[in-house]
């Protein structure tokens, strides 16, 4: 599947799958979560993962700089 080529139904199923996987929620129960809540929570999760990645990158660069000394 290429980006932008998914049907709306497939996109919703993929979002439900991601939401269930990330937050350890039974997919059948997650189906009752309002779409706006799901989008908000996935957005928050994305921001947290971005911050973690940036922090890890900073620490890696810092350690590499210390090794050169």
Secondary structure as GFF3:
##gff-version 3
##sequence-region A 1 69
A	DSSP	alpha_helix	8	23	.	.	.	ID=ss1
A	DSSP	alpha_helix	27	30	.	.	.	ID=ss2
A	DSSP	alpha_helix	35	68	.	.	.	ID=ss3
###
